[in-house]
Structures are given as structure tokens and as C-alpha cells.
Amino acid sequence: MNKKTEIFEYYFVHLQPDNDKPKEMFSIIDILLTSITLTVSLSCGAMIWVKRHEVRDRSRIYLFIMEMVAAVGSLFFLAIPIFNIHFTASYVILDPILSIVGLYGITFYMYYPLEVMRPGQLRGRQSFLLWLPSILTTLPVLFGLKFQTLHSWDDLMEHLYDFDVLLRLFAVFSLTIFSISLLVIPYNWRRSSADNRWIRRAALFAQIMSICFFCHVFTCRHISYLVHMLWTIIMTFCLTYYELHLRVLPSVKSEEEPAEGEPESNITSINKEETDNFWPSICQVMDELEAWRNPNTTVETVSTAIGTNRIYVARCIKEHTGKTFNDYMNEKRINYMADQLRLNPRQDHKQLYFDVGFRSRHTAYRNFVKFIGCSPTDFAASLM
């Protein structure tokens, strides 16, 4: 039997789930999805690496590393039969290799959104704390810890309180803690190109990846592996597309730290007498405090600042301007951009996107056309 026959025999026999039919189709899907994951990861990683110098932080380098980790994992799966690697993770519940490798994978992923949210903060102690769960799960392995093989849920319940089982559970559930932590980590919006919507999306990506991983290590079902690979493809593509086509990059001016004692938020509580007319307070928040510069300013944050509720704020703005809250705030951003371009038509309008509070190129472009009537490039050209 030649090598090619042995490889296909491995895929069509050894990787078959016992109760899934047709067996050949599942094996073809295995190879196809894993190959697509490898191709997408390598292609996206190459594009990110080529354009890594467009950003001043290390976020694209970290994204490149994450995509290379996905590529290496896919390559390992495809290489199993070629090099006769003994690999039983597909048949073992809470496999120690998968549990620990999964923790390392999500740790690599965390570097990218954290660098976008807090540029330059992943150094020293912060980086060590991020890697601490991975270190704690790896040290016992280095000292020769023997892992109990778990073939069923009965085995898991029987050995639930064994140290090696608790260690694997710690590794797996650390993924959940990591993904949720993105929603509570504070960041400096003056320097960061993230906003609440992007942070929620990044956390959702991590949470779904964790769920797919849980299903895979706790059920050993063939479909869970396929879903995991499919989500890896989707997540890799979406993150790369956002990074290269949607993300608004910080300008040089925006990277200056706020003055000492200056709050990170542009919106502060306003002490005023109770009144039915909130318009003066709204104007103070928007015009004097320039709350529209903060990408996370919403009708809720404004209403909290002036001591009322979102319905009154939205209604008040509608009565005085005829616009919704979002249109009112975006019009202020666009008008400021237009004024700056009139002063210097040759400046980079993409940096102005960041300065006025936009965090998406498409959103900024769409609003500029909506309120000015032409693209930023055409507007600047008309001024020269």
C-alpha cells in the first residue's frame, strides 16, 4: 500500500464518527474545512503582515500571530496521517492537549483586542497576568503530571475531583473569563480606535469561539469540530476585513495623553435645577464639553450627565433641531471636519475621522456625504 492510499485510509476510516453517515462525506468536509481554514489564515495573515506599519501600535502584529496559530493548528491536523502522529483527541473527553492548547490560542487572540483598546499597555505585569492561567496549567505537565483518560461523562464524574481533571477544567473555563473580561476593561478613548460596539463584537467572537471549543472537548462530536473550524474561518475573515477596511486609525495628535486631572470622559455631571427644558444643558454637554468627540457618547450617557432620562433628551433634541440624537451628534462631527478641511484642504481626512469620534471609515464617509453632499476627497479638492 502506497503513502497516498494510507493517508486517505486514515481520513476515511480513523477519523470517522461511529454514528454519522455518510462517513465519506464527513471526511471530505473535514479535509475541506481544515484546508480552507489554513488558506484563509495564511492569506489574511500575509495581508496583515504587509500592512502592519500602517498602525502605530502592535495590534496588527498580534492579529498576525493569532492567524498564524490558527494556520499551524490546521496544518497539524492535515499532517497527522502523513507523519503517523498518534492523536486521540477526537475520542477523549476533555483531552489535556486540546484543553491547554485552546487556552494558549485564546490568550493569543486576547492580545489583539486589548492592544486596540489600550495601546501599549500589554507590557510587563499586564502581559504576565494575561499568560498566568496558561503558565499555571503548563507547569504540572512539565513536571510529569499523568492525565486520566476520560472516555465518557461517567468517567468525568468519577474523576471530577482529581487534580489533573480540575486543572483541565480550569484551563477550559478560563476561556470564558477572558472573553467576558473584554466587556469590563476600561480604555482611553482618546488614544484607542475601539468603541463600545467594536468591543462587544470582539467579545462576542471570543465567546462563540469558547462555546465551540466547549462543545468539542466535552462531547467529542464530529459536528462540533466542523462548527469550530467554520467559526474560525468566519472570525479570521471578519477581523482582517475590519482591520484593513473599517478601522479608523488614531492620529498623531490624538495619542497625546490628557492633561493631569482631566477626566477621560468628555461628559461630566451637570448640577442644575430641575426643569422641563433640558436644551441648555444638552447644548452645554455638546458644545462646551464636546461630548460628540467621544465615540461612546450615546443618548443614555448624555441623559445621565444632565440628570434626566433618554426619552426627554431625544425628544428635546427633536423639538429644537428636527433631528434624531445620532444625526444631531454626527452633524456636529461632520461640520467640524468640514471646517478643518477648509483651513487645510491638504490634510488627511482619515485622521479627522478619528479626531471627531468616528471609529469606522464607512460610517464616517456615509455621514459626510449625507450632511455635506459629497465625499471628503471631492470636498477637499473643491477648496484647492
Kinemage of the C-alpha trace (Angstrom):
@kinemage 1
@onewidth
@group {chain A} dominant
@subgroup {mainchain}
@vectorlist {calphas} color= white
{ca met a 1} P 0.000 0.000 0.000
{ca asn a 2} L 1.486 3.340 -1.041
{ca lys a 3} L 1.649 6.501 1.059
{ca lys a 4} L -1.238 8.215 -0.713
{ca thr a 5} L -3.535 5.270 -0.050
{ca glu a 6} L -2.533 5.228 3.629
{ca ile a 7} L -3.357 8.922 4.007
{ca phe a 8} L -6.833 8.587 2.531
{ca glu a 9} L -7.431 5.430 4.544
{ca tyr a 10} L -6.651 7.434 7.677
{ca tyr a 11} L -9.133 10.179 6.810
{ca phe a 12} L -11.876 7.837 5.638
{ca val a 13} L -11.520 5.250 8.404
{ca his a 14} L -9.757 6.503 11.556
{ca leu a 15} L -11.483 9.890 11.783
{ca gln a 16} L -14.979 8.558 11.272
{ca pro a 17} L -17.587 9.095 13.992
{ca asp a 18} L -19.328 5.824 14.775
{ca asn a 19} L -22.860 7.008 14.076
{ca asp a 20} L -22.520 9.670 11.377
{ca lys a 21} L -23.480 8.892 7.773
{ca pro a 22} L -22.394 9.070 5.106
{ca lys a 23} L -18.903 8.558 6.507
{ca glu a 24} L -17.043 9.516 3.362
{ca met a 25} L -18.821 12.882 3.149
{ca phe a 26} L -17.825 13.831 6.718
{ca ser a 27} L -14.196 13.037 5.964
{ca ile a 28} L -14.269 15.164 2.833
{ca ile a 29} L -15.794 18.017 4.839
{ca asp a 30} L -13.024 17.573 7.438
{ca ile a 31} L -10.312 17.973 4.853
{ca leu a 32} L -12.131 20.769 3.025
{ca leu a 33} L -12.864 22.939 6.081
{ca thr a 34} L -9.406 22.451 7.540
{ca ser a 35} L -7.814 23.320 4.197
{ca ile a 36} L -9.986 26.434 3.902
{ca thr a 37} L -9.020 27.436 7.448
{ca leu a 38} L -5.359 27.030 6.570
{ca thr a 39} L -5.734 29.039 3.352
{ca val a 40} L -7.762 31.850 4.936
{ca ser a 41} L -5.411 32.107 7.928
{ca leu a 42} L -2.291 32.260 5.754
{ca ser a 43} L -3.826 34.714 3.272
{ca cys a 44} L -5.224 37.048 5.927
{ca gly a 45} L -2.024 36.813 7.941
{ca ala a 46} L 0.031 37.777 4.899
{ca met a 47} L -2.140 40.846 4.208
{ca ile a 48} L -1.972 41.940 7.839
{ca trp a 49} L 1.822 41.490 7.939
{ca val a 50} L 2.360 43.538 4.777
{ca lys a 51} L 0.335 46.452 6.199
{ca arg a 52} L 1.466 46.148 9.805
{ca his a 53} L 3.320 49.506 9.688
{ca glu a 54} L 0.117 51.447 8.954
{ca val a 55} L -0.670 51.427 12.675
{ca arg a 56} L 1.499 52.821 15.460
{ca asp a 57} L 0.581 50.121 17.961
{ca arg a 58} L 1.247 46.380 17.773
{ca ser a 59} L -2.326 45.271 17.173
{ca arg a 60} L -1.716 44.034 13.623
{ca ile a 61} L 1.359 42.100 14.725
{ca tyr a 62} L -0.727 40.381 17.396
{ca leu a 63} L -3.510 39.670 14.889
{ca phe a 64} L -0.915 38.184 12.525
{ca ile a 65} L 0.365 35.889 15.306
{ca met a 66} L -3.187 34.757 16.099
{ca glu a 67} L -3.853 33.903 12.466
{ca met a 68} L -0.561 32.009 12.214
{ca val a 69} L -1.540 29.986 15.295
{ca ala a 70} L -4.779 29.000 13.513
{ca ala a 71} L -2.778 28.091 10.410
{ca val a 72} L -0.349 25.920 12.388
{ca gly a 73} L -3.252 24.114 14.065
{ca ser a 74} L -4.854 23.390 10.701
{ca leu a 75} L -1.557 22.237 9.248
{ca phe a 76} L -1.048 19.889 12.194
{ca phe a 77} L -4.442 18.247 11.597
{ca leu a 78} L -3.692 17.729 7.911
{ca ala a 79} L -0.223 16.346 8.721
{ca ile a 80} L -1.406 13.721 11.234
{ca pro a 81} L -1.589 10.797 8.754
{ca ile a 82} L 1.456 11.870 6.755
{ca phe a 83} L 3.813 11.637 9.738
{ca asn a 84} L 1.893 8.858 11.538
{ca ile a 85} L 1.269 11.092 14.566
{ca his a 86} L -0.593 9.345 17.378
{ca phe a 87} L -3.504 11.666 18.130
{ca thr a 88} L -6.556 10.571 20.116
{ca ala a 89} L -8.115 13.950 20.950
{ca ser a 90} L -11.112 13.189 18.740
{ca tyr a 91} L -12.126 10.352 21.038
{ca val a 92} L -11.285 11.648 24.531
{ca ile a 93} L -13.464 13.969 26.618
{ca leu a 94} L -11.611 16.986 27.992
{ca asp a 95} L -8.441 15.954 26.212
{ca pro a 96} L -5.444 17.516 28.030
{ca ile a 97} L -3.707 18.572 24.817
{ca leu a 98} L -6.776 20.305 23.416
{ca ser a 99} L -7.614 21.935 26.763
{ca ile a 100} L -4.187 23.501 27.199
{ca val a 101} L -3.674 24.368 23.534
{ca gly a 102} L -7.114 26.010 23.460
{ca leu a 103} L -6.139 28.208 26.395
{ca tyr a 104} L -2.979 29.289 24.593
{ca gly a 105} L -5.000 30.010 21.460
{ca ile a 106} L -7.496 32.307 23.206
{ca thr a 107} L -4.622 34.035 25.022
{ca phe a 108} L -3.018 34.858 21.679
{ca tyr a 109} L -6.394 36.147 20.494
{ca met a 110} L -6.769 38.441 23.537
{ca tyr a 111} L -3.613 40.334 22.635
{ca tyr a 112} L -5.252 41.849 19.553
{ca pro a 113} L -8.408 43.447 21.070
{ca leu a 114} L -6.530 44.517 24.211
{ca glu a 115} L -3.912 46.328 22.128
{ca val a 116} L -6.666 48.089 20.171
{ca met a 117} L -8.435 49.090 23.394
{ca arg a 118} L -5.332 50.055 25.381
{ca pro a 119} L -2.391 50.689 23.030
{ca gly a 120} L 0.985 49.954 24.557
{ca gln a 121} L -0.375 48.548 27.837
{ca leu a 122} L 0.447 44.873 27.246
{ca arg a 123} L 3.885 45.095 28.782
{ca gly a 124} L 5.456 43.618 31.882
{ca arg a 125} L 2.952 42.862 34.632
{ca gln a 126} L -0.134 43.177 32.423
{ca ser a 127} L 1.276 40.677 29.941
{ca phe a 128} L 2.290 38.301 32.742
{ca leu a 129} L -1.232 38.364 34.228
{ca leu a 130} L -2.669 37.543 30.823
{ca trp a 131} L -0.427 34.496 30.496
{ca leu a 132} L -0.778 33.375 34.128
{ca pro a 133} L -3.607 30.825 33.528
{ca ser a 134} L -1.597 29.248 30.692
{ca ile a 135} L 1.518 29.083 32.869
{ca leu a 136} L -0.389 27.503 35.773
{ca thr a 137} L -1.792 24.776 33.512
{ca thr a 138} L 1.534 24.063 31.802
{ca leu a 139} L 3.805 23.765 34.845
{ca pro a 140} L 2.298 20.473 36.143
{ca val a 141} L 2.697 18.994 32.653
{ca leu a 142} L 6.370 19.947 32.599
{ca phe a 143} L 6.825 18.176 35.926
{ca gly a 144} L 5.404 14.930 34.552
{ca leu a 145} L 1.762 15.060 35.639
{ca lys a 146} L -0.126 11.974 34.453
{ca phe a 147} L -3.552 12.657 32.969
{ca gln a 148} L -6.519 10.384 33.492
{ca thr a 149} L -8.110 9.354 30.187
{ca leu a 150} L -11.829 10.195 30.112
{ca his a 151} L -13.865 8.263 27.553
{ca ser a 152} L -17.333 9.276 28.773
{ca trp a 153} L -19.220 11.593 31.081
{ca asp a 154} L -19.311 8.798 33.647
{ca asp a 155} L -15.509 8.824 33.674
{ca leu a 156} L -15.560 12.604 34.067
{ca met a 157} L -17.935 12.457 37.048
{ca glu a 158} L -15.920 9.650 38.642
{ca his a 159} L -12.650 11.584 38.452
{ca leu a 160} L -14.121 15.074 38.761
{ca tyr a 161} L -12.060 15.999 41.823
{ca asp a 162} L -8.768 14.589 40.596
{ca phe a 163} L -6.099 17.264 40.287
{ca asp a 164} L -5.437 16.674 36.590
{ca val a 165} L -9.183 16.913 35.784
{ca leu a 166} L -9.561 20.116 37.815
{ca leu a 167} L -6.542 21.518 36.011
{ca arg a 168} L -8.144 20.865 32.626
{ca leu a 169} L -11.449 22.375 33.775
{ca phe a 170} L -9.565 25.456 34.951
{ca ala a 171} L -7.925 25.787 31.543
{ca val a 172} L -11.215 25.434 29.670
{ca phe a 173} L -13.272 27.816 31.814
{ca ser a 174} L -10.511 30.421 31.771
{ca leu a 175} L -11.558 30.970 28.163
{ca thr a 176} L -14.933 32.246 29.354
{ca ile a 177} L -13.350 34.619 31.855
{ca phe a 178} L -11.063 36.001 29.151
{ca ser a 179} L -13.880 36.601 26.677
{ca ile a 180} L -16.140 38.319 29.226
{ca ser a 181} L -13.298 40.487 30.549
{ca leu a 182} L -13.255 42.452 27.273
{ca leu a 183} L -16.596 43.972 28.268
{ca val a 184} L -15.339 45.412 31.564
{ca ile a 185} L -11.771 46.526 30.811
{ca pro a 186} L -11.575 50.355 30.773
{ca tyr a 187} L -9.756 52.078 27.958
{ca asn a 188} L -8.643 55.564 26.945
{ca trp a 189} L -10.872 56.514 24.029
{ca arg a 190} L -8.598 59.455 23.165
{ca arg a 191} L -5.916 57.011 22.048
{ca ser a 192} L -7.877 53.885 21.263
{ca ser a 193} L -9.516 53.156 17.937
{ca ala a 194} L -12.117 50.985 19.681
{ca asp a 195} L -15.656 51.863 20.629
{ca asn a 196} L -18.308 50.023 22.596
{ca arg a 197} L -19.782 48.402 19.504
{ca trp a 198} L -16.420 47.007 18.396
{ca ile a 199} L -15.593 45.814 21.913
{ca arg a 200} L -18.898 43.948 22.150
{ca arg a 201} L -18.232 42.374 18.746
{ca ala a 202} L -14.705 41.290 19.742
{ca ala a 203} L -16.059 39.798 22.980
{ca leu a 204} L -18.814 38.006 21.040
{ca phe a 205} L -16.227 36.465 18.701
{ca ala a 206} L -14.293 35.152 21.709
{ca gln a 207} L -17.428 33.867 23.470
{ca ile a 208} L -18.674 31.950 20.435
{ca met a 209} L -15.198 30.501 19.933
{ca ser a 210} L -15.233 29.395 23.589
{ca ile a 211} L -18.658 27.776 23.168
{ca cys a 212} L -17.476 25.907 20.074
{ca phe a 213} L -14.417 24.778 21.989
{ca phe a 214} L -16.545 23.634 24.965
{ca cys a 215} L -18.747 21.564 22.664
{ca his a 216} L -15.693 19.981 21.097
{ca val a 217} L -13.821 18.993 24.265
{ca phe a 218} L -16.894 17.923 26.261
{ca thr a 219} L -18.818 15.980 23.616
{ca cys a 220} L -16.191 14.724 21.117
{ca arg a 221} L -18.885 15.052 18.475
{ca his a 222} L -17.755 15.313 14.893
{ca ile a 223} L -20.122 18.198 14.163
{ca ser a 224} L -18.540 20.261 16.944
{ca tyr a 225} L -15.173 20.119 15.175
{ca leu a 226} L -16.755 21.254 11.914
{ca val a 227} L -18.544 24.171 13.594
{ca his a 228} L -15.306 25.139 15.346
{ca met a 229} L -13.431 25.234 12.040
{ca leu a 230} L -16.237 27.152 10.320
{ca trp a 231} L -16.291 29.792 13.051
{ca thr a 232} L -12.503 30.123 12.876
{ca ile a 233} L -12.814 30.918 9.163
{ca ile a 234} L -15.558 33.496 9.740
{ca met a 235} L -13.772 35.160 12.656
{ca thr a 236} L -10.428 35.361 10.840
{ca phe a 237} L -12.011 36.916 7.771
{ca cys a 238} L -14.109 39.427 9.757
{ca leu a 239} L -11.214 40.616 11.928
{ca thr a 240} L -8.963 41.051 8.900
{ca tyr a 241} L -11.635 42.923 6.955
{ca tyr a 242} L -12.277 45.239 9.898
{ca glu a 243} L -8.592 45.898 10.425
{ca leu a 244} L -7.818 46.705 6.797
{ca his a 245} L -11.031 48.366 5.585
{ca leu a 246} L -13.112 49.679 8.506
{ca arg a 247} L -10.883 50.619 11.409
{ca val a 248} L -10.152 54.337 11.812
{ca leu a 249} L -6.549 54.804 12.925
{ca pro a 250} L -5.545 57.282 15.660
{ca ser a 251} L -3.895 60.494 14.520
{ca val a 252} L -0.613 61.754 15.981
{ca lys a 253} L -2.441 64.479 17.878
{ca ser a 254} L -4.831 62.018 19.473
{ca glu a 255} L -2.019 59.987 21.002
{ca glu a 256} L -1.218 62.742 23.485
{ca glu a 257} L -2.298 61.856 26.999
{ca pro a 258} L -4.957 64.070 28.615
{ca ala a 259} L -3.696 66.708 30.988
{ca glu a 260} L -3.285 65.734 34.613
{ca gly a 261} L -6.584 65.831 36.414
{ca glu a 262} L -8.585 65.882 33.187
{ca pro a 263} L -11.264 63.176 33.164
{ca glu a 264} L -11.154 60.564 30.434
{ca ser a 265} L -14.764 61.182 29.562
{ca asn a 266} L -15.879 64.419 27.978
{ca ile a 267} L -19.195 64.164 29.739
{ca thr a 268} L -19.400 65.169 33.379
{ca ser a 269} L -22.470 65.501 35.536
{ca ile a 270} L -24.087 68.943 35.370
{ca asn a 271} L -25.573 70.415 38.502
{ca lys a 272} L -28.718 72.342 37.605
{ca glu a 273} L -32.172 72.985 38.890
{ca glu a 274} L -34.906 70.621 37.828
{ca thr a 275} L -36.581 71.943 34.676
{ca asp a 276} L -38.699 70.647 31.826
{ca asn a 277} L -36.429 72.299 29.252
{ca phe a 278} L -33.145 70.379 29.007
{ca trp a 279} L -31.945 72.122 25.874
{ca pro a 280} L -29.437 74.498 27.592
{ca ser a 281} L -27.847 71.538 29.391
{ca ile a 282} L -27.715 69.483 26.202
{ca cys a 283} L -26.010 72.382 24.413
{ca gln a 284} L -23.513 72.651 27.273
{ca val a 285} L -22.669 68.949 27.047
{ca met a 286} L -22.388 69.022 23.261
{ca asp a 287} L -20.878 72.456 22.583
{ca glu a 288} L -18.775 73.282 25.653
{ca leu a 289} L -17.719 69.760 26.675
{ca glu a 290} L -17.674 68.492 23.066
{ca ala a 291} L -19.197 65.150 24.011
{ca trp a 292} L -19.541 64.297 20.321
{ca arg a 293} L -15.763 63.668 20.199
{ca asn a 294} L -16.213 60.587 22.392
{ca pro a 295} L -17.129 57.596 20.177
{ca asn a 296} L -19.079 56.087 23.073
{ca thr a 297} L -21.369 59.068 23.623
{ca thr a 298} L -24.960 57.916 23.458
{ca val a 299} L -28.310 59.371 24.369
{ca glu a 300} L -28.027 57.407 27.635
{ca thr a 301} L -24.676 58.958 28.622
{ca val a 302} L -25.961 62.464 27.846
{ca ser a 303} L -29.168 61.924 29.799
{ca thr a 304} L -27.177 60.645 32.780
{ca ala a 305} L -24.918 63.710 32.651
{ca ile a 306} L -27.800 66.176 32.778
{ca gly a 307} L -29.864 64.182 35.274
{ca thr a 308} L -32.820 63.015 33.221
{ca asn a 309} L -33.779 60.049 31.034
{ca arg a 310} L -33.074 59.224 27.414
{ca ile a 311} L -36.659 59.870 26.250
{ca tyr a 312} L -36.586 63.505 27.372
{ca val a 313} L -33.179 64.075 25.774
{ca ala a 314} L -34.204 62.549 22.436
{ca arg a 315} L -37.493 64.455 22.444
{ca cys a 316} L -35.810 67.750 23.336
{ca ile a 317} L -33.263 67.415 20.515
{ca lys a 318} L -36.006 66.502 18.066
{ca glu a 319} L -38.069 69.554 19.025
{ca his a 320} L -35.176 72.025 18.732
{ca thr a 321} L -33.340 70.636 15.695
{ca gly a 322} L -35.762 68.317 13.932
{ca lys a 323} L -33.085 65.592 14.021
{ca thr a 324} L -32.585 62.347 15.872
{ca phe a 325} L -29.875 62.191 18.514
{ca asn a 326} L -27.467 60.312 16.225
{ca asp a 327} L -27.997 62.728 13.327
{ca tyr a 328} L -27.566 65.699 15.657
{ca met a 329} L -24.272 64.373 17.003
{ca asn a 330} L -22.939 63.170 13.635
{ca glu a 331} L -23.755 66.522 12.032
{ca lys a 332} L -21.565 68.235 14.630
{ca arg a 333} L -18.744 65.843 13.810
{ca ile a 334} L -19.049 66.400 10.075
{ca asn a 335} L -19.295 70.185 10.425
{ca tyr a 336} L -16.086 70.175 12.458
{ca met a 337} L -14.394 68.039 9.782
{ca ala a 338} L -15.552 70.418 7.067
{ca asp a 339} L -14.240 73.439 8.999
{ca gln a 340} L -10.844 71.779 9.444
{ca leu a 341} L -10.649 70.904 5.753
{ca arg a 342} L -11.457 74.487 4.857
{ca leu a 343} L -8.475 75.575 6.975
{ca asn a 344} L -6.181 72.972 5.397
{ca pro a 345} L -7.619 71.057 2.423
{ca arg a 346} L -4.426 69.011 2.053
{ca gln a 347} L -4.603 67.310 5.458
{ca asp a 348} L -5.510 63.640 5.737
{ca his a 349} L -9.277 63.466 6.215
{ca lys a 350} L -8.960 59.897 7.534
{ca gln a 351} L -7.191 61.256 10.614
{ca leu a 352} L -10.030 63.725 11.081
{ca tyr a 353} L -12.414 60.759 11.245
{ca phe a 354} L -10.704 59.710 14.466
{ca asp a 355} L -10.471 63.223 15.933
{ca val a 356} L -14.215 63.809 15.683
{ca gly a 357} L -15.208 60.487 17.253
{ca phe a 358} L -15.790 58.111 14.354
{ca arg a 359} L -14.322 54.622 14.630
{ca ser a 360} L -15.473 53.259 11.281
{ca arg a 361} L -14.461 54.573 7.860
{ca his a 362} L -17.747 53.546 6.288
{ca thr a 363} L -19.799 55.317 8.962
{ca ala a 364} L -17.717 58.484 8.689
{ca tyr a 365} L -17.833 58.502 4.876
{ca arg a 366} L -21.575 57.863 4.782
{ca asn a 367} L -22.311 60.714 7.200
{ca phe a 368} L -20.007 63.121 5.363
{ca val a 369} L -21.872 62.508 2.108
{ca lys a 370} L -25.185 62.775 3.950
{ca phe a 371} L -24.532 66.185 5.526
{ca ile a 372} L -22.120 67.806 3.038
{ca gly a 373} L -23.372 66.261 -0.179
{ca cys a 374} L -20.085 64.908 -1.496
{ca ser a 375} L -17.155 62.754 -0.420
{ca pro a 376} L -14.362 64.183 1.762
{ca thr a 377} L -11.922 63.849 -1.150
{ca asp a 378} L -14.170 65.817 -3.523
{ca phe a 379} L -14.875 68.417 -0.844
{ca ala a 380} L -11.167 68.958 -0.184
{ca ala a 381} L -10.435 69.119 -3.934
{ca ser a 382} L -13.059 71.843 -4.383
{ca leu a 383} L -11.233 74.002 -1.837
{ca met a 384} L -7.865 73.897 -3.599
